[in-house]
Amino acid sequence: MESVRTVVLGKSVFLLTGAKPRLSKEKSVAVTLDVEAPEKLIETARRNPDAVAFGFVAGSWVAAA
């Protein structure tokens, strides 16, 4: 399983599930992310300001660590 590191509400976090990196065509470097329900991720991050990892489970984001 591969996790993705990104910034949510100005804080660096890991997305354990629910996000897939979209690779550039020239290089094998991720240039964008496809995130499931990004508005729910932002709301979950607001409710859990100390969390450093999130996972997408059963249609909603949960703080994992």
N, C-alpha and C positions, 0 to 999 in steps of 0.2 A: 504494500500500500504506500502510495506516495502522497505526502502532505504538501500543501502550498502555503507559502508565506506571503502575506499581503498587509496592507495598512487599512484599518477600519477606525474611523473617528480619531485619526491622528496617532493611533497606536499600532505597532507591529504585532500581528497575530498569525497563528497557524490555522488553516482550514483543513481539517482532517478528512472530511468528505464534503460533497456538495459543490466542488469547484474543479474545473478542468482547465489546465493551461492550454492556450491556443498557440502553437508553435509558429514561428515565422517560416516562410518558404525557403529563404536562403540559408538560415542557420537553425540549429536545433535549440534555440533559445525562446522561452515563452515571452510573448509580447503583450498578450491580453489574457484575461480570465473569463471563463463562462461560469457565472455563479448562480446557483439555484436560489430563487427568491431573495434578491439582495436587500429589499426593504425589510424583510423579516430578520436578516442578519444584522442590520443596523439597529433595529429595535432590541434584539437580544444583547447586542454589545452595550447598548445604553443601560439595560437592566443589570448587566454583569460587568461593571467597569474594571474589575480586577482580573478577568479571565484572559488567558493568553492563547487559548485554543478553542475552536468551535467545530461542531459536527452537524451535518444535516441528517436528521433522523425522522422518519415518518412524516415528512412534509413540513417540518419546522426546525429551526436552528436551536441547538443547545450548547451551553458552555461546557467544555470538556475538561478544562484545566485552568 
